[in-house]
């Protein structure tokens, strides 16, 4: 049986994941400061991105994502394990994205991925200390967007 504290922790962590997806989808990248630890490690390489510490990856997101006219993150299957002031999770994400090509017009592609996350409890609440993408599938992704 889960304690009230663990139920609360799990709900707070789940909301943190929703806050991440919402900040990305609304292009409110500075809101990610309320989601990640300043030294958090982020690895987006499985889906063609970069890896590094939060400030570097945040700058990259601000630069790259506005080139896509539309995208969204639908997350689910929240598997969260709390261990005192740390936690881990694995969730699935379905991520359709729209790209505009001058020579090919609009193009819709689909990504399916797992987020493998680690969290730490801070005085401000739970924060990501690590986020690593794991590829599940992609569909209709042009070669220039494929991970090496």
Phi, psi and omega in degrees: 000136180279141175283162176300324179296316181292322176299313178299314179300313181298318179294320178296319179293318178300318178296325177299319178294321176294319178299321176300306182299319180295318179298317179296311185293331178268359180063034177258068190295332178291340175293341177295341176299335180269003184245321185253149167293148180302330181254018182302145175264132180232133182230105178255012186296330183299335182246019174098007181263207182244175170228158179160192178278157187313310183301320179294315182290322177300316178299320179295317178301316180299328182278316190273314188295327178297347177285346177263121182298325182210146173194163177207159178237118174250119185245154180189190182053053183291107175251100187244132176239122180256135177224085181069243182261014173230161180204164175220160179205165172219122178227158177260151178225132171252123190228088172284143180223145178248131177237144175254128176242128181303325183265346185236352181080202182284144183220128178255132177231159183230135175240139170238128184211162172253138169259123173254113191239154170232147184227158174224141177278131177238176177293337176272356183117188180290145178219148172294133169253343178201141173220121181233125177277144174231123183291134172255306177198164166220157181216131175064031181268122178297154184305323183290349177253357181286143175291144180295000000 
